[in-house]
Amino acid sequence: MIQQTPESDRFKEQLRESLLNETRNSSAVKVGRHNHVYTIGEERETVYFIESGQIKLVFLSSEGKECMLAIHGSGDVFGELCLSGLGGRLETATAMKDSLLKEIPCSKFLGRLAKDSLLEGFVKYLTVRVADQQQVIANLVTVDSEQRLGKTLLQLARKLGKKDPRSIRIELRISHEELATMIGTTRPRISVFMQRFRNLGLIESSEEHHLIIKEGKLTAYLASIV
């Protein structure tokens, strides 16, 4: 994963404030857990801003195989591929927990960015996303399944987790099946790798069944098995 910089963090906060201002007088869309925001092929030209909750983006092949592309949380934007003019949605967006979203037509979204002088920052923001996706593709080809899982857990922890001095806690429930679709392997192999990580003290579970990632230990372990 491309590391976030203070500049990118500042832009995300500016984008959040800008979109909150744009949607202040509009009602939030409530999406229940496991319900779709949109599905592949839909042609609604709108961008979504997450007020609360988590949304996963999934690609479904013609053979019925799923590939999870990303997980987005509070303050994130998704659905921006509609800005490309390519037509229907290229992925399905599904709520992983009850979520509140603001739906913004593309024209208003771009207009707001221009008004708040955020267009240049948004291009950089999208470029980082493209770089992240390229890294995921490269890992699928060049890195084994165990390493991909470890890197994915670190990515999820840094993006969605709550940090303390020695670890990061992921409160979102992510199933072994969902992890398998993210790294391109089977659920049984994910279970084997997760048990190995637990035995090595790289991850653990809290009393609330939250996943605890020992960031330093897991990073060092992945470096040792290259």
PENORHU-V883193 format. One line per field, one symbol per residue. phi: phi as a letter, one per 20 degrees, with the letter a starting at -180 (. if undefined). psi: psi as a letter, one per 40 degrees, with the letter a starting at -180 (. if undefined). burial: 1 if it has 16 or more other C-alpha atoms within 10 Angstrom, else 0. A space follows every 50 residues. Layout:
phi = ???
psi = ???
burial = ???
//
This chain:
phi = .fffdgfffffgfffgffffffdgddffeecfgmeeebcgnfdfecddde fbobcddcedffeneecfeacdcgnedbnfffffmfofgebddcfebgcd cddcggfffffffffeldffffffffffffffffffffffedcffffffg ffffffffededecgcbcddefedffffffffdmbefgfgfffffffffe mecbdefemeeddegfffffffffdf
psi = hhhiidddddddddddddddddedeiiihhhiheiidiiheifhgiihhh diahhihhhhideehihhdihiaheiiieeeeeeeebiieihhhheihih ihhhiddddddddddefedddddddddddddddddddddddeiidddddd dddddddddeihiideihhhdhhhidddddddefaiddddddddddddde fdiiiidefihhhgdddddddddee.
burial = 10000001001100110111011000010111001111100000111111 11111111100000011111111111111011100000111111111011 11110100110110000110110000010001100100110000111111 11110111011000001111110001011111101010010011001000 01110000001111101100100000
//
